[in-house]
């Protein structure tokens, strides 16, 4: 609790806490400074900048009190991975037991929502374990690195299962795992397997990855294995290939005989010829595309060879004082291979109908697009492309998707990007078609789509599969209710106060619905118990318990409940109302805390750090403001 003197001093500085705390630090009194920081945090507990200043100050001293401050900070900003990583480092710094570090790591992992955050936490705990093992092995002849290998393996499986096969975008985590397998575990096969996954993940056109893989194989594997990698690399790299070719030739000079060097030179020269030939074809195609664009714009179409060499031709010679005469331009015409202009309609072809708006501007015509179900093709790719440009077909047979009854279709989401339509079809028995939405220009799913059924009953039966795990992820299945623009889907749960329903938090990471229901069943009949999860299926360490009566809920509310040794916080469920309107001014808080905040005026520092700016609303925001301040009385 802040003292009146502190509040008065801050008021005199118009709420500028940075200047105030700097003056306190300048006194060089550790006790007074820490006490001042604590008073400041009691006034502004959610200002991340104050926590950073406090922790940076404590790092300058060898004081174990910093661990308590880090613990409170991490639980205040649970999704900030940086604080958890630094907390683990400080625990190791003060010689805490490995069990304590791993417990903090598991708790932090439960709050992560991205592959980047989870991999960063795993990297911190893995190399902390490596240092612990080195310390424990002092005086021993050998060091057992298998516990670190198990951590690497668990991390790799967890990240693949939770975030899909593309979780390691820059492949640094997988590369570190491969190096550890080669260097510490002496497991050459595992290292080769990991490098094979790296090189097959879409980066095979970059020389540096092949060179690094060859170096690893050359150092820890065999020369023949490195040579095999390099031959594969020569066939795969087409951009920035010079470093790879130079490395390959030097490799054979160092490791090969005369025949192998000669073979390498021939391979490089042959591949160089193929690359140059491919580049020439690409230039011709680009010139051809450019000529097509000029043609459709009504310009003059030049011969292909002339278009390629046009930039290389010098300007015709003229005398110095002769003015430049601009070239005469022919009127723009749109012809197809020397035929009559398009404005002249041949035969009985009906011309395109020109539509204008109320201001007299021509409305552009939509292109004719055939339904994929009818087996049609795009007019641009068909043999009758010219006819599609100049004439309007009288009758086109098309199937309209809008005629499909939406009640016979379900919407599915939260799918793994690598899942195929055939796999989803086997997951929904009795369906007639699975339509996954793909990314433009690729065959990669966006993670959602539609499943059609013959009957409404079959579609309703498919809704029972909602949140069923498939490949480690809960599949979200819902009714196909397309909304108009600006509308939102109705919220599934009630947003009003329900005195027979309790909101619980600080649950163990491994707690499931059944365990939660069993723990609260001792206080009365439980109708439903639900753990709140992320899209990946991981628990958010909070949930809801719905009792049959209000009295039973009151019993649980007044009890001291622990699950797996963790004290559980319980409140009456009263979530904030769902609204699209902008939030109004915040309501004034009650008690002395409101008076302390008002003393700071309007100049309190905002949380403008990059990590905090994008942070999602913390879990306490689901708890009513009045309930979060003081624990409600039990319902009688």
N, C-alpha and C positions, 0 to 999 in steps of 0.2 A: 504494500500500500504506500503510495507516495505521500510524503510529508507536506504540510502546508507551506514550508519554506521552499521546497522544490517547485510546487505549483506557482508560488509567487515569483520565483526567479524566471520560470518559463514564460509567465505572463509578461514580465518586463521585457523579455526578448521577443515578444510577439509570436511565441510558439516555435522559434528557431532552435530546435533541440540539438542540432549539429554544433552550433556555436556554444551552447550551454555545456554539452558533454566534452567538447574540446577544452574548455576552461577547467573542467574537473580533472581531465587527464593530465593537464599541465601541472597540477599539484603533485604528481608522482606519488600519490598515496593510493596503494593498491586497494585497501579496505574501503576507503571513501569512494573510489572510482567504481568498484563492483557494486557497492550499495546504490550509487547513483544510477547505474545501468538498470538494476533491478527495479528501482522506482520508476524509471522511464518506461520499462516494459510493462509495468502494472497499469500505466496510462494508455500506452499504444502497443498492445501485445501482438497485433497483426501487421506491424510495420517491419517488413523483412530487412530494411536497411539498418534498423537499430540492432537486430540480431547479428547482422554481418559485422557491424562495428564492434559489438560486444565480443564476438568470437575472435575477431582479428586482434583485439586487445589482449585477450587471455592467452593467445598463442605465443605471446612474447614472454610468458612466464611458465615455469615448470610447475604448474598447479593442477592437481587432479580434479579440482572443482570444475574444470572445463567439461568433463564428461557429463555432469548433470545438466549443464547449460546446453550441450549438444543434444542430449536426450529430449529436453523440453522443446528445443527448436525443431528437431525432426518430427515430433508429434504435432507441432503447430503447422508445419509446412510438409505434410506427409508425401506429397508427390514431387518434391524437389530432390532429385537424385544426388545433386551436389552435396547437400548437407549430410545425407546418409553415407556417402563415400568418405567424406571428411571425418565423420563420427567413427567409422571403422578404422581409419588411419590413427586417430587419437587413442582408441582403445588399444591398438597394437603398440603405440608409443609408450603408454603407461603400463605395459606388460600384463594386460588382462588375459584371462584364460581363453583358449581357442573356442570353448563352448559358448562363452559370452559373445564373441565376435560372430559366430555362426547364427546365434539366436537373433541378433540385430539384423544380420543379412537376410534371414528368412522373413522377418517382419517387413523390412524395406522392399523386398521383392514383391510382397503382396500389394504394394501401393503403385507399382510401375504399370504404365499403360502402353508403352512403346517398346519396340525391340531395341532401340538405341539405349534407353534407360536400363533395361534388364541386362543387356550385354555389358554395359559399363559396371553395374553392380557385380556381375559374375567375374569380370576381369579383376576388380578390386579384391574380392575374397579369394580368388584363385592364387594370385601372387602373394597375398598375405599368408596363405597356407604354405606356399613354397618357402617363404622366409622362416616360418615357424619350424618347418621340417629341417631346414639347414641348422637352426639353433639347437634343436633336439639331437642332431646327429654329430655335434662337436665331440671329437674324441673317438668316433666310430670309424671303422674302415670303409664302410659303404653307406650310401644314402638311399633310402627307399622313397622313390618319387611316385609310387602308385596312388597314394591318396590324392595328390594333385591331378594325376591322370583321371581319377574317378570324378573329380569336380569338373574337369574339362568335358568329360563324356556326358555328365548330367546336364551341364549347361547347354551343350550342343543339342541334346535330345529335347530339352525343355523349350529352347528357342525355336527349334524346327516345328515342334508340335503346337506351340502357342501362336507363333507368328508366320508360319508357312516357310516354304523353302527359300524365299527371297528375303529373309530377315537381315542377312549380313550383306548390305549393299556394297560396301567397299571391300569386303572379304578379308579385312584385317584380323577379325577374331578367328576365322577358320585358318588363316595363314599362321597365326601364333600357335594354334592347336597343332597344326602339322609340324611346325618347328619343334615344339615340345615333344611330340611323338618321335621325331627323328633323334633329337639331341639327348633328352632325359630318359625316355622310355625305351630307347633302342628298338622301337617298333617301326621297322621300315615299311611294312605293308600298310599300316594305318596311315603313316605319312603320305605314302603314294596314293592311297584312297582319297585322302582329303585334298591333295593337290589335283587329283583328277576331277573332283567336284568343282574346285575353283576354276580350272581351265575350261570346264564345260558349262559355266554359268553365264555366258554371254560376254566374257572379256577376252576371248581367245584371239581377238584381232589386235591385242596390245603386246608389244615386244617385251616389255619389262617383266610381265608375269611369266612368260615362257623362260626368259633368262634366269629369273629367280628360281623357278622350278628345276631347271637344269643344274643350277648351282647346288641346290639341296640334294638332288639325286647324286651329283658328282661327289659331294662331300660325305654323305651318309649312306648312299646306296652303292651303285656301280657305274662305271664309265659307260658300259653298254646301255644301261637304262637312261643315262643322260643323253646319249647319242640318239636313242629312240625319241625322246622328248623333243630334241632339236629338229629332227626330220619332220615330226608332226607340226612343229612351229613354222617351219619354212612353208608348208602347205596351207597354213591358216592365216598368216599375217600378210596384209596387203597395204596397210598404211604405216608409215614411219618404220619401214622394214630395214633400213640401213644398219641400226645398232644390232639387230638380230643376226643379219648376214655376217657382219664383222665378227660377232661373238662366235658364230658357228665355224667360220674359217679358222679363227685363232684356237678354238677348242680342238679341232682336228690337228692343227700344228703341234699342240701340246700333247695330245693323247693318242693320235692316230698314226698309221704308217703312210707310206707314199700313196698306195692305192686309195686309202680312205680320204686323204687330202685331195687327190685328184677327183674322187667321186663327189666330195663336198663342193669343190669348185664347179663341177658340171651341174650339180643340183641347183646351186645358187644362180648360175648363169641362165639355166632353163627357166627357173622361176621368175627371174628378172624379165625375161622375154615375155612370159605369160602376163605379168603385171602390166608391162608397157602396152601389150596388145589389148588388155582389158581397159586400160585408161583411154586408148584410142577409140575403142568402141563406145565408151561412155561419152567421149567428146562428140562423136557422131550422133548419138542419141539425144544429147542435150541440144545440138544444133537442129536436129529434126523437130524436137519439141518446140524450140523457139520459132522455127518456120511455121509450125501449126498455129501457134499463138498469133503470129503476124497475119496468117491467112484468115483466121476467124475475126481478127480486128479489121479486116478489109485492106490490109497492106499488100505490098508486092512480095510474092513468094520467090525466093532466090534458090538457085541450085544448091544441093547439099554441100558439094565440095567448095563452092564459092562462099557459102555461109561459114564453113570451118576456117577458111584461110582469109576471110575478109579483114580481120584485125591485123594480119601480118603484111598486107599489101601497103606499100608506101603511097603517099599522096602524089598525084601527077605533078611534074615540074612546071613552075610558072615563074615569070620574071618577077624581080623584087617589087617593082612599082606597079605591077598589074593588079587591079582589084580582084578579089575573089568573087567568081560568078556562081551564085547558087544553082544547084542542079534543078532542072525542071521536074516537077512532080506530076505524074499522071493521076487523073481522078481515081479515087478509091473505088474499086469494084469488088464484088464478092462472087467469084466463079468457082466452080468445081471442075478441075481438070480441063479447062478451056471451054466449058459449056456456056450456055447463055447465063446472064446474070440471074440471081435468085428472085429478082423482082418480077421476072416473067414466069408465070405459072404455066407449066406444060400440060396439055391435054385437058382432062376433066377433073384435075386435082383441085379439091376445095381449098382455098387459101386459108391461112390461119386467121382466126377472128381477133381483131385488134380491139382491146378493151381499154377505156379511159376512165379516169376518176372524174369527180365533179369539177376539178380545176383544169381539166383538159390534158393531164399528163397520162402517158401510156403506162398501163399496168403490166409489168413483165409476166410472161407466161410461165407456169410451173412446168418442169420437165415431165415427160410421160414416164412413169415408173410402174413396171409390172410387178405383181406380187410374186415372191419366191415360190409360193405354193403352186402357182399355175405353171411353173416351169419357164416363165418368160425371162428375157434378158434385157439388159440395158440397151437402148437404141444406139448408144455410141459404139458399143462393141459388136453390134449385129451387122450383117451384110447390107441391110437396108438403111444404113445411117443417113445417106443423103435424102432418102424419102422421108425419114423422120424429121429432118430439118425443114423441108420445104412443103410437106403436106401433113394434113391432120387425118389420122385414121378415123373411119366412120364408126367402127365397132371394135372394141377391145374387151376380151373376156378376162375379167379379174375377179379374184376372191377377196372380199373385204373382211379384214380381221375383226371389225367392229360387230359383225354379226354373231361372234362367239359369245355365249352367255357368260358374263363375268362370274356368276355363281359357280360355274363349273371349273374355275381357275383359282389357284392359290398363288400367293406371292411368297417367294423364299428369299432369304438374305443371310448375311454373315457366313458365306461359304468360303472355303479355301480357294484361292485364285487358280490353283492347279487342278481343281476337280473338273471332270468332264460331264457332258450331258448324259452319256451312257451310265456313268456311276450314279448320278442323281436319279436317273430313270429306275435303276434297281432299288434305290432307297424309297421310292414312292410306287409301290405295286399298283397296277391297274391304271396307270396313266396312259394317255395317248400321245402326248408330246411334251418335251422339256425344252424351254427356250431360255437359255442363259444370255444375259446381256454382255457383249464382248467390247473390248476396247477398240477404238477405230483403227483399222489397218492391221490388227493383230488377231490372233486366235486365243488371247488371254481373257478369261472371264473377269468381270468387274465385281464378282462376289454376290450377285443377286440375279433373279430371273423369275420365270413363271412356269407352272406345271398345269397342263390341261387334263381334264378327266371327261369321261363320257356322261356321267351323271352328277347331279348336285350332291347326292348322298356320298359318292366316292370322294368328292372334294371336301365335304364336311368331315369325313373320316380321316383325311390327310391332315386336317388341322390338329388332330391329336398328337401328331409327331412334333409339335412345336417345342423347341429347345432340346430336342433329342441330340445327343452327341454324335457327330459324324466326322471321323478323322480328327478327333480331339477338339472340335469346335461345336458349340450349340447351334443348330440350324433353326433360324427364326421362320416360322410358318404362320401366315396370316391370310385373311380373306382378301380377295382382289377387289378393293374399293378405290378406284381412281378418283381423286378429288379435283375440283376445279382449281384454277390458279389462285393462290392466296389462302386456300383452305388448309387445314391441318387435320391429321388423323386424330380421332378421339383418344384421350388418355385411358389406359386400360384399368387403372385403379382409382379409387375415390380420392378426392383432394380435400374433403371435409374432415373435421375432427371425428375420430371414432374411438370412443373410450374403452371399447373392448379389444382394440388393436394396439399393440405396443411396438415402438421403434427401438431396436437394440443395436449397439455398436461395440467395437473393440472385440469382435469375435475372433477366434483363432482362424488362421488362414485355411486350415484344412476342414473346418466345420462345414457340414452339409445340412440340407433341409431336414433330413430324418433326425440327425443328432440334435439340431436346434429344437425340433418339436418334442423330442424325448426329454430334454433338459427342463422345458417349461411345463411339461404335462403333470408334474408333481403339484402344481398350483391350481389345476382345474383342467377341464376338457379343452383341448386346442383344436380349433377347426382347420387352421392352416399355419404353416411356418415357411417362410420364404427368405432365402439368402439373396441379397442384391449382388449381381454379377456384372462384370464388364462384357463387352462384345466377344472377347476371347474366351469367355466362360470362367475366368478367374474371379474369385470372390473379392468383393470390396470390403469385407470384414464388417458388414452391417447387414441388417435384415428386418423383417416384420414378423410378429407373432400375433395371430388373431384367436382370441378366446371366444368361447360360446357366450359367456356372460361378462358383464362389466365388473362384477364382484371378483371373479377369478383373476381378471386383469389387474385389479387393485392389489391382490395378494402378491402377484409377481412384481408389481411396481415397488412395493415396500420391502421386498426381500433383497438380501445381498447374494447375488448369483455369480458363480465362477464356472467357467468352462475350460477344461484343460489347464487349470491354474491361472487363468486370466480373468480379472474382475470385469463383469459385463455392465455397461451403462444402459439404463432402461428409461424410456420416456413414453408418454401417451402419443400416439400417432396423430400429428396435425401438420401435414406437409403444406408448403406454400401453394396458393392457388395458381393454376395454369392460366396465363394471360399473355396476349400479344402486345399489350400496351407497354409503353416505356415506364420503367419504375419511377415513382414519385420520390420526393425527398425522404430520406431515412427518418424513421421515428426516433424521437429522443429516448435514450435509455434511462432507466430509473436508477435512483440511489446516488451514491457519492461518485461512482465512476463517470456518470454523465457530467458532474460538475468539474471533474478533473479534465475531461476532454475539452470542455468549453473554454477552459483557461488557455488552451493552445491556440485559440482563434482559428483563422482560416488558412494558416500557412504551414500546417503539418505536412511533412514531406510525403509525396505519393510514392507508391511502390512502382517504380518505373524501370526496374531491371528487366533485361530481356527474358530471363527465365521465369520471373514472376508475372510478366505481362501476359504470357500465354497460358498461365496456369488455370486449370479448371476450378470451378467453385468447390470449395472443400466440403467434406461430408457433413460438417456441422450445419451447413445451410439448409439441410432438409429438416432440421429440428426447429420448432417455433422459437422465436427470439425470447419470449417470456419464459418458456420452459428451459431454454439453455442456460439462463442466468441462475435460476434457482430450481431445485428439483421439486416437481409437483407433489402435492400431498396425495396419499393413496385414496383411491375411490372407495367410499363406504357403501 
